[in-house]
């Protein structure tokens, strides 16, 4: 059975009279990247801050590596690494000074700190900047320092809030690669509203909307949440639109001389029937793919459903 590093049970939190999150339940396995999605004001930040021990929940419990966060916060937090959206960097420190300071904050044994700092720098690709002031580093390398402070104490659970925010495309690719590397040895919770970020890095998704958990599953489950309703058909031979009125096809759109969009009933046997007919009639089948809804469309649908239900 796969080990669970985080368990969240009946989590609810209220600011004044309004509930920010209500009855949140989930678990996170010991390795891999889980995406935490949610629009602004959905309860994503509240959930993340509670899990990291920054905020005490009104109701509910959180366990980190089997330790109850409410009952034993210091011991639980030893297993947590946290990179907020704005990395808490001391710009007038060198990289060495800052990471050493962070290691002390994490109550590491003094004799282990030097080796831990060297390991974190090497993992994040910043060893050659050890004695440089953080203010003199580029945005991408400052973000790497922020990630290094989150893993310097070798935690089993790392939370990253918008880790690629403000980076250029090359830096984004590098940081994504680093996050995947880190997740090979520990659990990573990646909080973001950028769907391409989730698609590029995450295996699992949790989505919070209107204070409630509205989705929990794999990236494939999320991608397939809206039932597909159209097919892209490409043929070698020219074919009349009337010839494509197969059983189960509701509408035919012409995309080009030999390329069509078929609006269909979503049934798998309809797709098989179209493929077989195109081959049997010698039309030269070049393309037949299910056209899935975009991640943005899935996100919008889940958000709308949450607002309607709650």
N, C-alpha and C positions, 0 to 999 in steps of 0.2 A: 504493500500500500504506500502511495506517495506521501512523503512527509509534508505537513502543513506548517508554515512558519508564522502565518498571521491568521487569527480568527476574530471576526467581528460579529457580535451577537446582539440583536435587538437595539441597535444604536439609534438614539434619538437625541436631538439637541434643540433647545429653545432659546431664542434671544427675546427677552421681554415676554410678549404674549404669542409671538409667531414662531412656529417650528421651522428651523432651517433644514433639518433632516429628520426623517421619521422611519423607524423600523428598518434600518439598514442591516443586512446580514450577508456575509460572504467570507470565504477563506482564500488564502493565497499559498500556493505551493512553494517549495524551498528553492526552486530555480526557475529562470525564465522571466519574461517581461509582461506585466499586466498593464493595460491602458485604463486610466480612469478618465472617462469622458463626462462632459456636462457643459451646458451653456452658462453664461454669466448669471450668477445668482441662483444656480441650480442646487447648490449644497455641496459642490465638489470640494471647495477649499475647506469648508467646515469638516467634512469627512476626513480629509487628508490631515488637517491640523489635530484632530482627535486621535487619529492613528499614530501620529508622531509624538503625542504627549504634550503638545502645545496648548491644547484646550481640553478641559474635562467635560465629558458628555453629561447631559441632564439625566439620561437613562441609557443603560446598556453597558456592555463590557468589551474590552479589547485584550487579546492575548498575543504577545510577541514571543515566539519560540517557547511557548508554554507558560510564560510569566504574565500574570495579570497586571496590566498597565496601571490600573487604578490603585491596586493594593501594594505594588512594588515598582514604582515608576523608575527609580534609578537603575535597578537591575534590568528592567525591560528595555530601557533606552540604550543600554550598552549594545543591544542587538540592532539598533536603528541608525542609519545614516540618512541625513536630510539635506537636500539642496533646494532652498526656496527659489522662487522665480527670480528674485534679485539676490544673487550670491552674497553672503555676508563677509565680504573681503575687507581686510585692513590694507589699504593701498600703500601705506608707508612701511609695511613689513616686506621683507624678502619672502620668496616662496618657502624657503627653509624655515624661517622664523614663524611664518603663519601656520604651516602644517604642524610644526612642533607645538605651537600654542594650542591648536585644535586637538592634538593628541592628549595634551594635559587636561583639557576641558572634558574629554571623554574618559577621564580617570584611568588612563592606561598606566601600566607599570613603567616607571621611569627607565628601566634598563631595556625595555622593549621599544621605546619611542623612536630612537634613531633608525633602527631597522624598518619599523613600520612606515616612517616618513619616506625612506628610500624606496620601499616597495610601492607606495602610493604614487610617488613621482614617476617611477618607471612604468607603472600600469597606465598612467595618464599621459605619458610622453612629454613630461616637463622637466626631466632631470637636468637638461642643459640650461635651464633657467633658474637653478637652485638659489643663486645669490643675486638674482635681479629683483628690483622692487616690483611689486605686483602692479602698481600704477603704470609701469612702463611696458607691460605686456599688452598684446592685442586682445580684442574682445573674445576671440576664440580660445586663446590660451588662458585668459582669466576664467573662462567657463570651465576649462580643464582643471584649474586650481580649485574651483568650487566643487567639482566632482571628486577631486583628490581628498578634500577635507571630509567629504561624505563617506569615504571608504577607508580613511587612514587607520581606523580602529578595527578594520576587518569585520564589519557588521554582517549579519545574515540577511538583513532586509534594508534596502535602499529606496528612498522616496525622492523622485526628481520632479520638480514642478516647472513645466515649460523649459526644459534644458537647452533647447535650440533657439529660444526666443532672441531675436536681434542679431543672429549670426548670418554670415553670407552663405551662399549655396555650398561652397567647398568646405567651410567650417561645419555646416550642418551634416554633411556626409561623414566627416571625420568624427564628430561627436556621436552620431548614431552608431558608428562602428565601435566606438569606445563603450557605449552603453551595452551593446550586444555582447561585447567581450566580458564586461563586468557581470552580466546576467548568466554567464556560463557557470558561475560558482555561487550565486546567491539570488534571492528574489528581488526583483525591481518593480516598483510601482511608478508608472510614468503618467503624470497628470498633465493633460493637454486638452485644448479645444481644436487643435489642428488635425484634421482627419488624415491627411497624408502622413503625418508623423506616426499615427497609430498603425496605419497600413504598412509602413516601412519597418516598424520595430516590434510590434506587439503580437503575441500569440493569443492572449486572452483579453477580453474587454469587459469592464463594468461601466455602466452609464447611469449617472444620477441626474434626475430631472425633477424639478419642483419638489425637491427634498426626498424623493423616493427612488429606489433602485428600479429602473425601467428595462434594463437589459443586462444579462450576464451570460457570456458564452465565448466562443472562439471568434476570431476575425472572419472566418468562413461563415459562421452562423450570422454574424452581423451583416456581412455582404449579401447573404441570401434572405434577409429578414423580409424584404418585399418580394413577393412572388413574381418571377419574370413574366413578362407579357409580350415580348417581341423577339423576333429572330432576324439576324442579318444573313441574307442569302446572296451569294455570288455565283454566277453561272458563266460558262464559256460561250455558250450559244445564246443568241438573242431570243427572248421569250416574251409573249404577250402577257399583260397583267391578268387577263381572263384565264390564262392557263395555270395561274398560281392560286386559284381559288379552291385550295384543298379543304377537305373536311377539317374543321377546327380552326381554320384561318378566318379571322373576322375582317381584316382589312389589309390591303397591299399598298405600300408607298414606294414610289420609284426614286431611288437614290442616285442612279446613273444608268447608263445604257444597259448594263447587265448586272446591276446590283439593286437589291430590294430590301425593304424592311417589312416583315410579315407580323402583323398584330395577331396573336393566336391565343388559344384558351389555356395555355400554360401546361398542358398535358404532355408527358414524355412521349407517349405513343404518337402524338401529332408530329413531333420532331422526327421520329423514326419514319413515319409515313411520308413526310416531305422528302427526306433523304433518299428513301427507296425509290420514290416516283421520279426524282431528278436523275438518278442513276439509270433506271429502267428506260427512261425516255431519251437517254443519250444527250442530255443538255450540258454535260461537263461541269459537274459540281466542283466549285472552287472553294466556296466558303459556306458554312452553315453554323452559326454560333448564337448561343443564347445571349441576348443583350440585357445585362443586369442593371439594376438601378445603381446610381452613384452612391458613395458613402454619404454624401451631403443629403441626398434624398432620404436615405434610411435615418440619418440623424434628425432631419426635419420631421419625419413621420413619428418617430419615437417621442420627440419633444411635444408634438401636437397631441398625441395620445395621452401623455402625462398630464398636460394642461386640462384636457377634456375630462379625464377620470378623477382628477383631484381638485 
